[in-house]
Amino acid sequence: MAAIESFDGIYLDLSTSSGKCRFAETGLGWKPAGGGDTFTLDHEQIASAQWSRAARGYEIKILSRESRIIQLDGFQQEDHDRLSKIFKNWYSTVLENKEHALRGWNWGKAEFGKAELSFNVQNRPAFEVPYSEISNTNLAGRNEVAVEFSLPSDKNDTGTNGQLGGARGKGKKAGAGKDQLVEMRFYIPGTVTKKEVDGDDA
Amino acid sequence: AKNGTEVKKFKRFESYKRDNQLPPKVRDLSVVVDTKNNTVVLPVMGRPVPFHINTIKNASKSDEGEWSFLRVNFLSPGQGVGRKDDQPFEDATAHFLRSLTFRSTDGDRYEEIALQISNMKRDVVKKEQEKKEMED
């Protein structure tokens, strides 16, 4: 393998502009196409990595040792084997293939992972929400949980001080794109108390 | 229906089988109405997430200052309004996504999307009704 493997048209953390993603034995880097600051991640920081379909193309989602989620979107399907080798040979990490649910169902199981909440439909995630993006949660009603997202004050507020090609810093991901996620609500069936059951029957 | 009593049954449905069926417009990280597949694709943290029209209860648009909001409500147990909850579910003990709310500065677009979703819902219900009448 070459000492550096390079990929163009990659978006870092839902960035507005694409950039070049480079992998070397020591770690990976991303630089916006228009120039500017480079994001780097040391190979020792890589705890696990997943390969999934995302918005721009295929995405590598890395969980760092600090429980941070790093999203790199825009890879081609045919890049998979090359990237799989990079992660295996250089980072001793399996690039786990994670297929997402496409059935279009709204029922499943909300599960809490290390760094994110995952809503699984038939054991496949439909979507994930990193805890870092949640600003508030509350019990909105009987069996209803509301999750609110932290939103930037304006579109230029990326949490990266305008650096990194508009990549989204911690707590700013909901602000990416023209449709910004404000809130999601879940129905979580609880245990109905004996008293309530009796009351309904009466 | 048999015995003169009607029990609504849950019918399975599916938006997509493979990810290459997702509309190309999902690139923009925006709400995409895919009428052909009876599906609305909603962006959640950079991932296009399909929701079949059968899971959607309604969609509405509201305004607050410079922002417009699009709220999509989904069907879930315990929502029966004014009558017994007769909506069938495959698994009523599952967790359900009940709503997703987005904001944007483009209110006209949200107006249009809410209308498209309402129309899609109306057409599906109508088709279902026609099918039932044919069977009877």
Chai-1 contact restraints between the chains, C-beta under 6 A:
chainA,res_idxA,chainB,res_idxB,connection_type,confidence,min_distance_angstrom,max_distance_angstrom,comment,restraint_id
A,L14,B,G46,contact,1.0,0.0,6.0,A-B,restraint_1
A,R53,B,D19,contact,1.0,0.0,6.0,A-B,restraint_2
A,A54,B,G46,contact,1.0,0.0,6.0,A-B,restraint_3
A,A54,B,R47,contact,1.0,0.0,6.0,A-B,restraint_4
A,A55,B,V26,contact,1.0,0.0,6.0,A-B,restraint_5
A,A55,B,R27,contact,1.0,0.0,6.0,A-B,restraint_6
A,A55,B,L29,contact,1.0,0.0,6.0,A-B,restraint_7
A,A55,B,G46,contact,1.0,0.0,6.0,A-B,restraint_8
A,A55,B,P48,contact,1.0,0.0,6.0,A-B,restraint_9
A,R56,B,R27,contact,1.0,0.0,6.0,A-B,restraint_10
A,Q71,B,G46,contact,1.0,0.0,6.0,A-B,restraint_11
A,L102,B,S15,contact,1.0,0.0,6.0,A-B,restraint_12
A,L102,B,Y16,contact,1.0,0.0,6.0,A-B,restraint_13
A,L102,B,P50,contact,1.0,0.0,6.0,A-B,restraint_14
A,R103,B,E14,contact,1.0,0.0,6.0,A-B,restraint_15
A,G104,B,S15,contact,1.0,0.0,6.0,A-B,restraint_16
A,G104,B,T39,contact,1.0,0.0,6.0,A-B,restraint_17
A,G104,B,P50,contact,1.0,0.0,6.0,A-B,restraint_18
A,G104,B,F51,contact,1.0,0.0,6.0,A-B,restraint_19
A,G104,B,H52,contact,1.0,0.0,6.0,A-B,restraint_20
A,N106,B,T55,contact,1.0,0.0,6.0,A-B,restraint_21
A,N106,B,F74,contact,1.0,0.0,6.0,A-B,restraint_22
A,N106,B,F96,contact,1.0,0.0,6.0,A-B,restraint_23
A,N106,B,L97,contact,1.0,0.0,6.0,A-B,restraint_24
A,W107,B,A94,contact,1.0,0.0,6.0,A-B,restraint_25
A,W107,B,F96,contact,1.0,0.0,6.0,A-B,restraint_26
A,K109,B,H95,contact,1.0,0.0,6.0,A-B,restraint_27
A,A110,B,H95,contact,1.0,0.0,6.0,A-B,restraint_28
A,A126,B,V49,contact,1.0,0.0,6.0,A-B,restraint_29
A,F127,B,V44,contact,1.0,0.0,6.0,A-B,restraint_30
A,F127,B,R47,contact,1.0,0.0,6.0,A-B,restraint_31
A,F127,B,V49,contact,1.0,0.0,6.0,A-B,restraint_32
A,V129,B,M45,contact,1.0,0.0,6.0,A-B,restraint_33
A,K173,B,M45,contact,1.0,0.0,6.0,A-B,restraint_34
A,A176,B,L29,contact,1.0,0.0,6.0,A-B,restraint_35
A,G177,B,L29,contact,1.0,0.0,6.0,A-B,restraint_36
A,G177,B,S30,contact,1.0,0.0,6.0,A-B,restraint_37
A,G177,B,P43,contact,1.0,0.0,6.0,A-B,restraint_38
A,K178,B,S30,contact,1.0,0.0,6.0,A-B,restraint_39
A,K178,B,S104,contact,1.0,0.0,6.0,A-B,restraint_40
A,D179,B,S30,contact,1.0,0.0,6.0,A-B,restraint_41
A,D179,B,V31,contact,1.0,0.0,6.0,A-B,restraint_42
A,D179,B,P43,contact,1.0,0.0,6.0,A-B,restraint_43
A,D179,B,F102,contact,1.0,0.0,6.0,A-B,restraint_44
A,D179,B,S104,contact,1.0,0.0,6.0,A-B,restraint_45
A,Q180,B,R103,contact,1.0,0.0,6.0,A-B,restraint_46
A,L181,B,F102,contact,1.0,0.0,6.0,A-B,restraint_47
A,V182,B,T101,contact,1.0,0.0,6.0,A-B,restraint_48
A,V182,B,R103,contact,1.0,0.0,6.0,A-B,restraint_49
A,E183,B,T101,contact,1.0,0.0,6.0,A-B,restraint_50
A,M184,B,L100,contact,1.0,0.0,6.0,A-B,restraint_51
A,R185,B,R98,contact,1.0,0.0,6.0,A-B,restraint_52
A,R185,B,S99,contact,1.0,0.0,6.0,A-B,restraint_53
A,F186,B,H95,contact,1.0,0.0,6.0,A-B,restraint_54
A,Y187,B,S76,contact,1.0,0.0,6.0,A-B,restraint_55
A,Y187,B,F96,contact,1.0,0.0,6.0,A-B,restraint_56
A,Y187,B,R98,contact,1.0,0.0,6.0,A-B,restraint_57
A,I188,B,H95,contact,1.0,0.0,6.0,A-B,restraint_58
A,P189,B,T93,contact,1.0,0.0,6.0,A-B,restraint_59
